[in-house]
Amino acid sequence: MAQSRKESQADLLRSPLPTPQWGSQSGSAFTVRAVVTINASPTDVLNTLLDTTQYPAWNNFVPKVDFPTLSPSTTSLPKGRLGPDILFMEHVDMFGHGKPSGLVKIKLLMTTLKETDEHNGSKSYEALWLGKGYPAWVLRSERVHAISCDNDGVTTYDVWETFSGPLAQLVRFFVGTTLVKRFKQWNEELRDYTEARCHN
């Protein structure tokens, strides 16, 4: 069992997937990915993802989000809700206990939110978060959240983040395996919270 779990994690710390902003990456680039199915609509899953005021209730990897600058996009949305062109700061607990130390913060920019009407009558979404903590020539990262629904009404939430640039190799060496665990935890906790809200 331990061996199969290790192999499963290795499969998710994988060669780089292309992202909309940076395209295909090479060299020391790598991707962390997690996929989960959720018994809720794609819109319900999206709402859980974008409503950061509820992160303390379910998200033990990123239990807190700040908005360092106010923009017209920020003020036009409900408090704490993410949307395109919004810059935000994740307070991260790399141990996954929901207790951010204040030392690990990740600055991100939500660049786009795409909505598509599918042939089965449901909607699919793609939200893009661009890493802004380092100059692009040092470290590039982009997180893609893809939310879709199959014909049986089950939603798939697929999130991956591709890292590239000179610092990517250090990120992989020091925290790559931890990020795999935390992405998996994020997905499972988002699933549990969303299903509980939709079915209770």
Secondary structure, 3 states (H helix, E strand, C coil): CHHHHHHHHHHHEECCCCECCCECCCCCCEEEEEEEEECCCHHHHHHHHHEHHHHHHHCCCCCEEECCCCCHHHHCCCCCECCCCEEEEEECCCCCCCCCCCCCEEEEEEEEEEEEECCCCCEEEEEEEEECCCCCCCCEEEEEEEEEECCCCCEEEEEEEEEECCCHHHHHHHHHHHHHHHHHHHHHHHHHHHHHHHHC
